[in-house]
Amino acid sequence: MKKLLILIIITIFLTGCYDNIELNNLAIITGIGIDYKDNNFYLTYEILNDIKTDENSTMLSYTLSGQGKTISEAFINTNYKVGKKPYFDHLKIVLLSESIINGELDKITDYLLRDTDIRDEFILMVTKDNYPEEILSHNSKNNPVVTDLIMDLVDNEKYNNNLAIDENYQNVLAKLIGDKCDIVLGSITINEEDEITLDNFFIFNGYNYKSTLNKKNSSLYNLLNKRIFALEVDNYYHGQNVTININRSKTNIEVEADKIIINSTLEGKILENSANLDLEEEKTYQKLNKDFGQIIKNEIIEFIKILQENNSDILGFQDIYYKKTRKDNYNLWQKAKIEVNVNLKINTKGFIFEVANEK
C-alpha cells in the first residue's frame, strides 16, 4: 500500500501541472528600460529570440516598446504587444532614464516591489545621455544580447576603471525603505566610438537625485565601500608623470558623537615612471608612499565634502552610528569632524616598503 501511494505521488509531480506553459510560448525578458516624457511612461523590453538555422541555434534579442499614463498602464500595454506570456525570471537589468530619476523614482520602485512576476535580483542602472530604448536596441553581431554585454561590463570593469556597481535591487530597495543610508546607482552610455560603456555614478538622498559624481569620485566610492579592484593615481616629479595602481584596499569607518574617522590601508604598484625615479632605492618608495598617500587622503576629504553638500549619505555614516549606539542622529554626519588616515604600501620586486601618512 505504501509503495502504491509513493507511486501515485511521483506520478502526480512528474506529469506536470495544469497551468504549465511551454518554453516556446514564453517571451524571456532580460532587460527593461523605463523612460518618462510628455507625461507618459515609456517601457522597452529586450526579449531573447531563438532563431534556428541549418547549422545551429543562435540566441539573439529584439526590443519591444509600449507606453501609458501610469507605470502600471505602461506595463499592461507593453505586455499586450508581446504576444506571448512575459517571463521575467531571467531579468538582469532595469535601465532608468535621467527623467525617471528626476521625480519618478518612487513610483518605479513601488511598482517593481509590488509586481510579483518580477524578481528583485536584477541590477538597477541609469542611462546617461541616452534613452533606455537606445541602449537596449544597440545590439550587433558581436553583442547580440545587450543585457549580457552590460552584465559583462559590470563583471569586468571593476577590475579596470572601477566604475562598476553590482549591487542588486534587493539591497538598493532596503536602503530606500530604510532611512539610514542613501543609494548610489551606476550608469551606462554609448560613447563616441558607438560602444556601450559604463559611466559615472549617480547619488541620491532617499528617492531624490542629487548629483553625478565624476570618475575619480566614483572610484573613491568603491574604494571606501570595500569594492575597490583598480584605481589609478597620478603625481608629477620634476615635471614628469608617475602613475600607481591601487589594487587592494581595506577601509574601516568609525563614527563617534562628533567625529567620523576613515582608516584606509591600501596596496598598489607602479604603472608608469616617466620621471625616472630610482626604483632600486628604498627611500624612493618611502617618498612615493607618503606623497601618493597624501594625495588619496585629500581626494577622500574632498569627496566627503561633496556628499555633505548634497546631503547624500551613500557611505552609510548614519547606519554605522545607529548600529553602534542604537540612537538616531541625522545631522551628525554633516556636522561631524572628518578625520582620514591613509596607509599606503607600494609593492615592487617582492618587497613592500611602508610609511604611514601623517594625520
C-alpha contacts under 8 A as a table, 3 or more apart, distances in Angstrom:
res1	aa1	res2	aa2	distance
1	M	4	L	5.07
1	M	5	L	6.27
2	K	5	L	5.07
2	K	6	I	6.23
3	K	6	I	5.14
3	K	7	L	6.17
4	L	7	L	5.07
4	L	8	I	6.27
5	L	8	I	5.15
5	L	9	I	6.34
6	I	9	I	5.17
6	I	10	I	6.20
7	L	10	I	5.19
7	L	11	T	6.11
8	I	11	T	5.11
8	I	12	I	6.31
9	I	12	I	5.20
9	I	13	F	6.51
10	I	13	F	5.34
10	I	14	L	6.06
11	T	14	L	5.25
11	T	15	T	5.99
12	I	15	T	5.57
12	I	16	G	6.95
13	F	16	G	5.73
13	F	17	C	7.68
16	G	20	N	6.95
17	C	20	N	5.54
21	I	25	N	6.54
21	I	26	L	7.39
22	E	25	N	5.36
22	E	26	L	7.03
23	L	26	L	5.37
24	N	27	A	7.91
25	N	84	K	5.65
25	N	85	K	6.57
26	L	84	K	5.43
26	L	85	K	4.97
26	L	86	P	6.09
26	L	87	Y	6.03
27	A	47	I	6.32
27	A	48	L	7.15
27	A	82	V	7.19
27	A	84	K	5.55
27	A	85	K	5.80
27	A	86	P	4.82
27	A	87	Y	5.57
28	I	47	I	5.55
28	I	48	L	5.62
28	I	86	P	6.42
28	I	87	Y	4.88
28	I	88	F	6.46
28	I	89	D	7.88
28	I	90	H	6.89
29	I	32	I	7.58
29	I	45	Y	6.40
29	I	46	E	5.75
29	I	47	I	4.53
29	I	48	L	6.48
29	I	86	P	6.82
29	I	87	Y	5.92
29	I	88	F	5.46
29	I	89	D	7.92
29	I	90	H	6.53
29	I	91	L	5.86
30	T	45	Y	7.67
30	T	46	E	5.90
30	T	47	I	6.23
30	T	48	L	7.23
30	T	88	F	7.06
30	T	90	H	5.49
30	T	91	L	4.09
30	T	92	K	5.44
30	T	93	I	6.75
30	T	147	T	6.34
31	G	45	Y	5.83
31	G	46	E	4.98
31	G	47	I	7.41
31	G	91	L	5.74
31	G	92	K	6.00
31	G	93	I	4.85
31	G	94	V	5.81
31	G	95	L	7.69
31	G	136	L	7.39
31	G	147	T	5.85
32	I	43	L	7.08
32	I	44	T	5.61
32	I	45	Y	4.75
32	I	46	E	6.37
32	I	91	L	7.86
32	I	93	I	6.43
32	I	94	V	4.76
32	I	95	L	6.14
33	G	43	L	5.72
33	G	44	T	4.84
33	G	45	Y	6.49
33	G	94	V	5.76
33	G	95	L	4.56
33	G	96	L	6.03
33	G	97	S	7.78
33	G	132	P	4.78
33	G	133	E	6.18
33	G	136	L	7.30
34	I	41	F	6.99
34	I	42	Y	5.76
34	I	43	L	4.86
34	I	44	T	6.55
34	I	94	V	7.59
34	I	95	L	6.18
34	I	96	L	5.11
34	I	97	S	6.36
34	I	100	I	7.39
34	I	132	P	6.41
35	D	41	F	5.75
35	D	42	Y	4.92
35	D	43	L	6.50
35	D	96	L	6.31
35	D	97	S	5.14
35	D	98	E	8.00
35	D	99	S	6.77
35	D	100	I	5.98
35	D	131	Y	7.11
35	D	132	P	6.77
36	Y	39	N	6.77
36	Y	40	N	5.64
36	Y	41	F	4.57
36	Y	42	Y	5.94
36	Y	97	S	7.40
36	Y	99	S	5.87
36	Y	100	I	5.75
37	K	40	N	5.48
37	K	41	F	6.69
37	K	42	Y	7.63
37	K	99	S	7.39
39	N	69	K	6.66
40	N	67	Q	6.56
40	N	68	G	5.56
40	N	69	K	4.73
40	N	70	T	6.89
41	F	67	Q	5.45
41	F	68	G	5.42
41	F	69	K	6.10
41	F	70	T	6.24
41	F	71	I	5.82
41	F	74	A	6.12
42	Y	65	S	7.13
42	Y	66	G	5.91
42	Y	67	Q	4.39
42	Y	68	G	6.82
42	Y	74	A	6.51
43	L	65	S	5.41
43	L	66	G	5.28
43	L	67	Q	5.86
43	L	74	A	6.27
43	L	75	F	6.97
43	L	78	T	6.91
44	T	63	T	6.49
44	T	64	L	5.60
44	T	65	S	4.30
44	T	66	G	6.66
44	T	78	T	7.83
44	T	132	P	7.35
44	T	133	E	5.82
44	T	136	L	7.75
45	Y	63	T	5.36
45	Y	64	L	5.32
45	Y	65	S	6.35
45	Y	136	L	7.78
46	E	61	S	6.37
46	E	62	Y	5.73
46	E	63	T	4.57
46	E	64	L	6.84
46	E	136	L	6.21
46	E	137	S	7.58
46	E	146	V	7.93
46	E	147	T	7.66
47	I	61	S	5.36
47	I	62	Y	5.49
47	I	63	T	6.08
47	I	64	L	7.70
48	L	59	M	6.76
48	L	60	L	5.90
48	L	61	S	4.38
48	L	62	Y	6.68
48	L	145	V	7.62
49	N	59	M	5.96
49	N	60	L	5.11
49	N	61	S	5.00
49	N	62	Y	6.80
50	D	57	S	6.62
50	D	58	T	6.16
50	D	59	M	4.86
50	D	60	L	6.27
51	I	57	S	6.01
51	I	58	T	5.72
51	I	59	M	6.47
51	I	60	L	7.10
52	K	56	N	6.45
52	K	57	S	4.56
52	K	58	T	6.51
53	T	56	N	5.46
53	T	57	S	5.91
53	T	58	T	7.65
59	M	144	P	7.50
59	M	145	V	7.92
60	L	144	P	5.14
60	L	145	V	5.93
61	S	139	N	7.94
61	S	144	P	6.32
61	S	145	V	5.45
61	S	146	V	7.94
62	Y	137	S	6.99
63	T	133	E	7.95
63	T	136	L	6.95
63	T	137	S	6.02
64	L	78	T	7.49
64	L	81	K	7.72
64	L	82	V	7.30
65	S	78	T	6.01
65	S	133	E	7.99
66	G	74	A	6.02
66	G	75	F	7.47
66	G	77	N	5.82
66	G	78	T	4.36
66	G	81	K	7.57
67	Q	73	E	7.27
67	Q	74	A	4.38
67	Q	75	F	7.56
67	Q	77	N	6.49
67	Q	78	T	6.81
68	G	71	I	6.53
68	G	72	S	7.60
68	G	73	E	4.83
68	G	74	A	4.03
68	G	75	F	7.78
68	G	77	N	7.00
69	K	73	E	6.42
69	K	74	A	7.01
70	T	73	E	5.15
70	T	74	A	6.22
71	I	74	A	4.99
71	I	75	F	6.34
71	I	107	K	7.53
71	I	108	I	7.06
71	I	111	Y	7.40
72	S	75	F	5.24
72	S	76	I	6.28
72	S	111	Y	7.28
73	E	76	I	5.02
73	E	77	N	6.04
74	A	77	N	5.24
74	A	78	T	6.03
75	F	78	T	5.14
75	F	79	N	5.94
76	I	79	N	5.18
76	I	80	Y	6.17
77	N	80	Y	5.13
77	N	81	K	6.58
78	T	81	K	5.21
78	T	82	V	6.63
79	N	82	V	5.26
79	N	83	G	7.55
79	N	85	K	7.74
79	N	86	P	6.48
80	Y	83	G	6.37
82	V	85	K	7.45
82	V	86	P	7.14
87	Y	90	H	7.49
87	Y	117	D	7.77
88	F	91	L	5.15
88	F	117	D	6.40
88	F	118	I	5.52
88	F	119	R	7.17
89	D	117	D	7.67
89	D	118	I	6.82
89	D	119	R	6.40
91	L	94	V	7.99
91	L	118	I	7.64
91	L	119	R	7.51
91	L	121	E	7.98
91	L	122	F	6.10
92	K	121	E	7.28
92	K	122	F	4.44
92	K	123	I	6.21
92	K	147	T	6.92
92	K	151	M	7.72
93	I	122	F	5.27
93	I	123	I	4.97
93	I	124	L	6.13
93	I	125	M	7.39
93	I	147	T	6.52
94	V	122	F	6.89
94	V	123	I	6.29
94	V	124	L	5.02
94	V	125	M	6.33
95	L	124	L	6.12
95	L	125	M	5.00
95	L	126	V	5.53
95	L	127	T	6.24
95	L	132	P	5.91
96	L	100	I	6.02
96	L	101	I	7.01
96	L	124	L	7.51
96	L	125	M	6.15
96	L	126	V	4.74
96	L	127	T	5.99
96	L	132	P	6.57
97	S	100	I	5.25
97	S	101	I	6.82
97	S	126	V	5.79
97	S	127	T	5.22
97	S	128	K	7.33
97	S	130	N	7.62
97	S	131	Y	5.94
97	S	132	P	6.07
98	E	101	I	5.35
98	E	102	N	6.35
98	E	126	V	6.62
98	E	127	T	6.64
98	E	128	K	6.83
99	S	102	N	5.10
99	S	103	G	7.34
99	S	104	E	7.62
100	I	103	G	6.25
100	I	104	E	4.87
100	I	105	L	5.79
101	I	104	E	5.81
101	I	105	L	5.02
101	I	207	Y	7.93
101	I	208	N	7.33
101	I	209	Y	6.09
102	N	105	L	7.21
102	N	208	N	7.01
102	N	209	Y	6.04
103	G	106	D	7.65
103	G	208	N	6.97
103	G	209	Y	7.98
104	E	107	K	5.51
104	E	108	I	6.58
105	L	108	I	5.19
105	L	109	T	6.22
105	L	207	Y	6.09
105	L	208	N	7.76
106	D	109	T	5.30
106	D	110	D	6.03
106	D	207	Y	6.02
107	K	110	D	5.18
107	K	111	Y	6.27
108	I	111	Y	5.26
108	I	112	L	6.21
109	T	112	L	5.11
109	T	113	L	6.03
109	T	173	L	7.55
110	D	113	L	5.16
110	D	114	R	6.34
111	Y	114	R	5.17
111	Y	115	D	6.05
112	L	115	D	5.38
112	L	118	I	6.81
112	L	120	D	7.96
113	L	116	T	7.52
113	L	120	D	7.81
115	D	118	I	5.82
116	T	119	R	7.09
119	R	122	F	7.25
120	D	168	N	7.22
120	D	169	Y	5.35
120	D	170	Q	5.27
121	E	168	N	5.27
121	E	169	Y	5.70
121	E	170	Q	6.22
122	F	168	N	5.42
122	F	169	Y	5.68
123	I	166	D	6.72
123	I	167	E	6.50
123	I	168	N	4.73
123	I	169	Y	5.61
124	L	168	N	7.07
124	L	169	Y	6.12
124	L	185	L	6.92
124	L	186	G	7.80
125	M	185	L	5.70
125	M	186	G	5.29
125	M	187	S	5.27
125	M	188	I	7.03
126	V	185	L	6.77
126	V	186	G	6.36
126	V	187	S	4.49
126	V	188	I	6.31
126	V	202	F	7.76
127	T	130	N	5.72
127	T	131	Y	6.32
127	T	132	P	5.99
127	T	135	I	7.70
127	T	187	S	5.55
127	T	188	I	5.03
127	T	189	T	5.85
128	K	131	Y	7.80
128	K	187	S	6.08
128	K	188	I	5.91
128	K	189	T	5.21
128	K	199	D	7.49
129	D	189	T	6.52
129	D	190	I	7.97
130	N	134	E	6.37
130	N	135	I	7.02
130	N	189	T	6.28
130	N	190	I	7.15
131	Y	134	E	5.26
131	Y	135	I	6.70
132	P	135	I	5.18
132	P	136	L	6.25
133	E	136	L	5.28
133	E	137	S	6.02
134	E	137	S	5.44
134	E	138	H	6.14
135	I	138	H	5.25
135	I	146	V	7.60
135	I	189	T	7.27
135	I	190	I	7.29
135	I	196	I	7.41
136	L	139	N	7.22
136	L	146	V	5.79
136	L	147	T	7.25
137	S	146	V	7.38
138	H	146	V	6.78
138	H	196	I	7.96
139	N	142	N	8.00
139	N	143	N	5.56
139	N	144	P	5.15
139	N	145	V	6.15
139	N	146	V	5.55
140	S	143	N	4.93
140	S	144	P	5.07
140	S	145	V	7.99
141	K	144	P	5.35
143	N	146	V	6.34
143	N	149	L	6.41
145	V	148	D	5.51
145	V	149	L	6.58
146	V	149	L	4.99
146	V	150	I	6.28
147	T	150	I	5.15
147	T	151	M	6.26
148	D	151	M	5.08
148	D	152	D	6.16
149	L	152	D	5.07
149	L	153	L	6.29
150	I	153	L	5.01
150	I	154	V	6.26
150	I	196	I	7.79
150	I	197	T	7.87
151	M	154	V	5.02
151	M	155	D	6.16
152	D	155	D	5.05
152	D	156	N	5.95
153	L	156	N	5.16
153	L	157	E	5.32
153	L	164	A	7.67
153	L	197	T	7.28
153	L	198	L	7.07
154	V	157	E	5.67
154	V	158	K	6.67
154	V	164	A	5.09
154	V	165	I	6.75
154	V	166	D	6.45
154	V	198	L	7.81
155	D	158	K	6.50
155	D	164	A	7.49
155	D	166	D	7.61
156	N	159	Y	5.69
156	N	160	N	7.01
157	E	160	N	4.80
157	E	161	N	5.95
157	E	162	N	5.96
157	E	163	L	6.42
157	E	164	A	5.98
157	E	198	L	7.86
158	K	161	N	6.26
158	K	162	N	4.15
158	K	163	L	5.96
158	K	164	A	5.05
158	K	165	I	7.88
158	K	228	I	7.49
158	K	229	F	6.00
158	K	230	A	6.99
159	Y	162	N	6.15
159	Y	229	F	5.16
159	Y	230	A	5.62
160	N	229	F	7.50
160	N	230	A	5.82
161	N	219	S	7.61
161	N	230	A	6.23
161	N	231	L	6.61
162	N	218	S	7.92
162	N	219	S	5.53
162	N	222	N	7.18
162	N	228	I	6.75
162	N	229	F	6.47
162	N	230	A	5.69
162	N	231	L	6.60
163	L	186	G	7.38
163	L	198	L	6.50
163	L	199	D	6.59
163	L	200	N	6.73
163	L	201	F	7.62
163	L	215	K	7.43
163	L	218	S	6.52
163	L	219	S	6.19
163	L	222	N	7.99
164	A	186	G	6.60
164	A	198	L	7.20
165	I	185	L	7.25
165	I	186	G	5.85
167	E	171	N	6.50
167	E	172	V	7.07
168	N	171	N	5.74
168	N	172	V	6.57
169	Y	172	V	4.89
169	Y	173	L	5.88
170	Q	173	L	5.22
170	Q	174	A	6.31
171	N	174	A	5.11
171	N	175	K	6.56
172	V	175	K	5.33
172	V	176	L	6.37
172	V	183	I	6.50
173	L	176	L	4.94
173	L	177	I	6.07
174	A	177	I	5.28
174	A	178	G	6.05
175	K	178	G	5.04
175	K	179	D	6.97
175	K	180	K	7.34
175	K	181	C	5.68
175	K	182	D	6.19
175	K	183	I	6.53
176	L	179	D	6.99
176	L	181	C	7.77
176	L	182	D	6.83
176	L	183	I	7.06
176	L	206	G	5.87
176	L	207	Y	6.89
178	G	181	C	7.14
179	D	182	D	7.56
179	D	206	G	7.42
180	K	313	D	7.92
180	K	316	G	6.44
180	K	317	F	7.78
180	K	318	Q	5.12
180	K	319	D	4.92
181	C	313	D	5.75
181	C	314	I	5.75
181	C	315	L	6.96
181	C	316	G	4.52
181	C	317	F	7.38
181	C	318	Q	6.60
181	C	319	D	6.22
182	D	203	I	7.84
182	D	204	F	6.04
182	D	205	N	5.47
182	D	206	G	5.55
182	D	312	S	6.16
182	D	313	D	5.25
182	D	314	I	4.53
182	D	315	L	7.64
182	D	316	G	7.01
183	I	203	I	6.33
183	I	204	F	5.63
183	I	205	N	7.24
183	I	206	G	7.12
183	I	313	D	8.00
183	I	314	I	5.47
184	V	201	F	6.48
184	V	202	F	5.57
184	V	203	I	4.57
184	V	204	F	6.23
184	V	314	I	6.39
185	L	201	F	5.67
185	L	202	F	5.22
185	L	203	I	6.65
186	G	198	L	7.56
186	G	199	D	7.04
186	G	200	N	6.49
186	G	201	F	4.69
186	G	202	F	6.37
187	S	198	L	5.90
187	S	199	D	5.16
187	S	200	N	6.01
187	S	201	F	6.09
187	S	202	F	7.30
188	I	196	I	6.97
188	I	197	T	5.78
188	I	198	L	4.56
188	I	199	D	5.48
189	T	196	I	5.66
189	T	197	T	5.56
189	T	198	L	6.30
189	T	199	D	6.50
190	I	193	E	7.84
190	I	194	D	5.65
190	I	195	E	5.24
190	I	196	I	4.46
190	I	197	T	6.11
191	N	194	D	5.30
191	N	195	E	5.45
191	N	196	I	6.44
191	N	197	T	6.72
192	E	195	E	7.31
199	D	215	K	7.56
200	N	212	T	6.78
200	N	213	L	5.94
200	N	214	N	5.83
200	N	215	K	5.50
200	N	218	S	6.11
201	F	212	T	5.84
201	F	213	L	5.42
201	F	214	N	7.42
201	F	215	K	7.81
201	F	218	S	5.61
202	F	209	Y	7.36
202	F	210	K	7.74
202	F	211	S	6.06
202	F	212	T	4.49
202	F	213	L	6.25
203	I	209	Y	6.22
203	I	210	K	5.84
203	I	211	S	5.56
203	I	212	T	6.12
203	I	213	L	7.27
203	I	312	S	6.84
203	I	314	I	7.24
204	F	207	Y	6.43
204	F	208	N	5.39
204	F	209	Y	4.41
204	F	210	K	5.10
204	F	211	S	7.16
204	F	312	S	5.88
204	F	314	I	7.62
205	N	208	N	5.20
205	N	209	Y	6.48
205	N	210	K	6.53
205	N	310	N	7.84
205	N	311	N	6.41
205	N	312	S	4.86
205	N	313	D	7.14
210	K	310	N	6.01
210	K	312	S	7.41
211	S	310	N	7.14
213	L	216	K	7.90
213	L	217	N	5.76
213	L	218	S	5.72
214	N	217	N	5.47
214	N	218	S	6.05
215	K	218	S	4.98
215	K	219	S	6.20
216	K	219	S	5.22
216	K	220	L	6.25
217	N	220	L	4.77
217	N	221	Y	6.14
217	N	303	F	6.18
218	S	221	Y	5.20
218	S	222	N	6.73
219	S	222	N	5.18
219	S	223	L	6.28
219	S	228	I	7.50
219	S	231	L	6.67
220	L	223	L	4.82
220	L	224	L	6.15
220	L	300	I	6.92
220	L	303	F	7.69
221	Y	224	L	5.27
221	Y	225	N	5.87
221	Y	315	L	7.79
222	N	225	N	4.87
222	N	226	K	6.10
222	N	227	R	4.77
222	N	228	I	5.15
223	L	226	K	5.42
223	L	227	R	5.77
223	L	228	I	4.42
223	L	249	S	6.71
223	L	251	T	7.60
224	L	227	R	7.51
224	L	228	I	7.72
224	L	251	T	5.87
224	L	264	S	7.76
224	L	315	L	7.68
225	N	228	I	7.60
225	N	251	T	7.54
225	N	315	L	6.87
226	K	249	S	6.86
226	K	250	K	6.47
226	K	251	T	6.39
228	I	231	L	7.30
228	I	247	N	7.08
228	I	248	R	6.69
228	I	249	S	6.37
229	F	246	I	7.47
229	F	247	N	5.12
229	F	248	R	6.28
229	F	249	S	8.00
230	A	245	N	6.40
230	A	246	I	5.56
230	A	247	N	4.87
230	A	248	R	7.66
231	L	245	N	5.48
231	L	246	I	5.00
231	L	247	N	6.80
232	E	243	T	6.68
232	E	244	I	5.71
232	E	245	N	4.48
232	E	246	I	6.30
233	V	243	T	5.65
233	V	244	I	5.47
233	V	245	N	6.44
233	V	246	I	7.80
233	V	292	F	7.50
233	V	296	I	7.94
234	D	241	N	6.69
234	D	242	V	5.76
234	D	243	T	4.51
234	D	244	I	6.62
235	N	241	N	5.82
235	N	242	V	5.40
235	N	243	T	6.53
235	N	292	F	7.32
236	Y	239	G	5.55
236	Y	240	Q	5.15
236	Y	241	N	4.54
236	Y	242	V	5.94
236	Y	275	A	7.58
237	Y	240	Q	5.30
237	Y	241	N	6.49
237	Y	242	V	7.25
237	Y	275	A	5.90
238	H	275	A	6.70
239	G	275	A	7.52
240	Q	274	S	5.57
240	Q	275	A	4.68
241	N	272	E	7.37
241	N	273	N	6.63
241	N	274	S	5.34
241	N	275	A	5.95
242	V	270	I	7.66
242	V	271	L	7.64
242	V	272	E	5.29
242	V	273	N	4.74
242	V	274	S	5.97
242	V	275	A	6.41
243	T	270	I	6.07
243	T	271	L	5.39
243	T	272	E	4.91
243	T	273	N	6.78
244	I	268	G	6.56
244	I	269	K	5.51
244	I	270	I	4.32
244	I	271	L	5.20
244	I	272	E	6.94
245	N	268	G	5.26
245	N	269	K	5.42
245	N	270	I	6.31
245	N	271	L	6.38
246	I	249	S	7.54
246	I	266	L	6.72
246	I	267	E	5.77
246	I	268	G	4.14
246	I	269	K	6.74
247	N	266	L	7.78
247	N	267	E	6.15
247	N	268	G	5.37
247	N	269	K	7.76
248	R	266	L	5.69
248	R	267	E	5.09
248	R	268	G	6.75
249	S	264	S	6.80
249	S	265	T	5.71
249	S	266	L	4.48
249	S	267	E	6.44
250	K	264	S	5.69
250	K	265	T	5.19
250	K	266	L	6.50
251	T	262	I	7.06
251	T	263	N	5.63
251	T	264	S	4.31
251	T	265	T	6.34
252	N	262	I	5.96
252	N	263	N	5.22
252	N	264	S	6.46
253	I	260	I	7.19
253	I	261	I	5.77
253	I	262	I	4.66
253	I	263	N	6.42
254	E	260	I	5.83
254	E	261	I	5.04
254	E	262	I	6.48
254	E	320	I	7.44
255	V	258	D	7.95
255	V	259	K	6.10
255	V	260	I	4.57
255	V	261	I	6.34
255	V	317	F	6.73
255	V	320	I	6.54
255	V	321	Y	5.52
256	E	259	K	5.04
256	E	260	I	6.09
256	E	321	Y	7.03
257	A	332	L	7.24
257	A	336	A	7.68
258	D	332	L	6.90
258	D	335	K	7.53
258	D	336	A	4.69
258	D	337	K	6.28
259	K	336	A	4.78
259	K	337	K	4.62
259	K	338	I	5.96
259	K	339	E	7.29
260	I	317	F	7.96
260	I	333	W	7.33
260	I	336	A	6.37
260	I	337	K	6.15
260	I	338	I	4.97
260	I	339	E	6.12
261	I	338	I	6.14
261	I	339	E	4.76
261	I	340	V	5.93
261	I	341	N	7.79
262	I	338	I	7.78
262	I	339	E	6.19
262	I	340	V	4.78
262	I	341	N	6.18
263	N	340	V	6.09
263	N	341	N	4.85
263	N	342	V	6.05
263	N	343	N	7.90
264	S	340	V	7.95
264	S	341	N	6.29
264	S	342	V	4.90
264	S	343	N	6.19
265	T	342	V	6.05
265	T	343	N	4.78
265	T	344	L	6.03
266	L	342	V	7.44
266	L	343	N	6.13
266	L	344	L	4.78
266	L	345	K	6.20
267	E	344	L	5.84
267	E	345	K	4.78
267	E	346	I	5.81
267	E	347	N	7.10
268	G	344	L	7.64
268	G	345	K	6.33
268	G	346	I	4.84
268	G	347	N	6.11
269	K	346	I	5.20
269	K	347	N	5.38
269	K	348	T	6.59
270	I	273	N	7.24
270	I	346	I	7.29
270	I	347	N	7.98
270	I	348	T	7.73
273	N	276	N	5.50
273	N	277	L	6.63
274	S	277	L	7.98
277	L	284	T	7.16
278	D	281	E	5.94
278	D	284	T	6.49
279	L	282	E	7.65
279	L	284	T	6.36
279	L	285	Y	7.36
280	E	284	T	7.84
281	E	284	T	5.43
281	E	285	Y	7.20
282	E	285	Y	5.40
282	E	286	Q	6.40
282	E	353	F	6.97
283	K	286	Q	4.94
283	K	287	K	6.19
284	T	287	K	5.23
284	T	288	L	6.18
285	Y	288	L	4.87
285	Y	289	N	5.89
285	Y	346	I	6.79
285	Y	353	F	6.29
285	Y	354	E	7.93
286	Q	289	N	5.21
286	Q	290	K	6.27
286	Q	353	F	6.44
286	Q	354	E	6.54
286	Q	355	V	5.84
287	K	290	K	5.15
287	K	291	D	5.98
288	L	291	D	5.11
288	L	292	F	5.80
288	L	293	G	7.90
288	L	346	I	7.81
289	N	292	F	5.56
289	N	293	G	5.67
289	N	343	N	7.97
289	N	344	L	5.47
289	N	345	K	6.09
289	N	346	I	6.47
289	N	354	E	6.88
289	N	355	V	6.06
289	N	356	A	7.94
289	N	357	N	7.96
290	K	293	G	5.14
290	K	294	Q	6.17
290	K	344	L	7.49
290	K	355	V	6.28
290	K	356	A	7.12
290	K	357	N	5.69
291	D	294	Q	5.28
291	D	295	I	6.41
292	F	295	I	4.93
292	F	296	I	6.22
292	F	344	L	7.73
293	G	296	I	5.25
293	G	297	K	6.11
293	G	342	V	5.77
293	G	343	N	6.53
293	G	344	L	5.63
293	G	357	N	6.36
294	Q	297	K	4.94
294	Q	298	N	6.17
294	Q	342	V	7.39
294	Q	357	N	6.78
295	I	298	N	5.27
295	I	299	E	6.25
296	I	299	E	5.03
296	I	300	I	6.18
296	I	342	V	7.40
297	K	300	I	5.21
297	K	301	I	6.36
297	K	340	V	6.27
297	K	341	N	6.80
297	K	342	V	5.99
298	N	301	I	5.14
298	N	302	E	6.27
299	E	302	E	5.13
299	E	303	F	6.07
300	I	303	F	4.95
300	I	304	I	6.22
300	I	340	V	7.56
301	I	304	I	5.19
301	I	305	K	6.35
301	I	338	I	7.47
301	I	340	V	7.07
302	E	305	K	5.05
302	E	306	I	6.42
303	F	306	I	5.17
303	F	307	L	6.53
304	I	307	L	5.09
304	I	308	Q	6.24
305	K	308	Q	4.99
305	K	309	E	6.16
306	I	309	E	5.13
306	I	310	N	6.27
307	L	310	N	5.14
307	L	311	N	5.93
307	L	312	S	5.13
307	L	313	D	6.55
307	L	314	I	7.81
308	Q	311	N	4.94
308	Q	312	S	6.41
308	Q	313	D	7.58
308	Q	333	W	7.69
308	Q	334	Q	5.44
309	E	312	S	7.88
311	N	334	Q	7.53
313	D	316	G	5.57
313	D	317	F	6.55
313	D	318	Q	7.48
313	D	333	W	7.90
316	G	319	D	5.11
316	G	320	I	6.28
317	F	320	I	5.13
317	F	321	Y	6.24
317	F	333	W	6.33
318	Q	321	Y	5.18
318	Q	322	Y	6.11
318	Q	328	D	7.43
318	Q	329	N	7.04
318	Q	330	Y	6.64
318	Q	332	L	7.59
318	Q	333	W	6.94
319	D	322	Y	5.06
319	D	323	K	6.12
320	I	323	K	5.31
320	I	324	K	6.28
321	Y	324	K	5.14
321	Y	325	T	6.07
321	Y	326	R	7.53
321	Y	327	K	7.41
321	Y	328	D	7.67
321	Y	329	N	7.88
322	Y	325	T	5.24
322	Y	326	R	4.57
322	Y	327	K	5.15
322	Y	328	D	5.88
322	Y	329	N	7.91
323	K	326	R	5.51
329	N	332	L	5.42
330	Y	333	W	7.28
331	N	334	Q	5.72
331	N	335	K	6.41
332	L	335	K	5.41
332	L	336	A	5.62
333	W	336	A	5.30
340	V	359	K	7.40
341	N	357	N	6.95
341	N	358	E	7.80
341	N	359	K	6.13
342	V	356	A	7.19
342	V	357	N	6.07
343	N	354	E	7.83
343	N	355	V	6.97
343	N	356	A	4.92
343	N	357	N	5.92
344	L	354	E	6.76
344	L	355	V	6.97
344	L	356	A	6.94
344	L	357	N	7.81
345	K	352	I	6.25
345	K	353	F	6.12
345	K	354	E	5.10
345	K	355	V	7.27
346	I	352	I	6.07
346	I	353	F	6.57
346	I	354	E	7.46
347	N	350	G	6.67
347	N	351	F	5.86
347	N	352	I	4.64
347	N	353	F	7.07
348	T	351	F	5.57
348	T	352	I	6.62
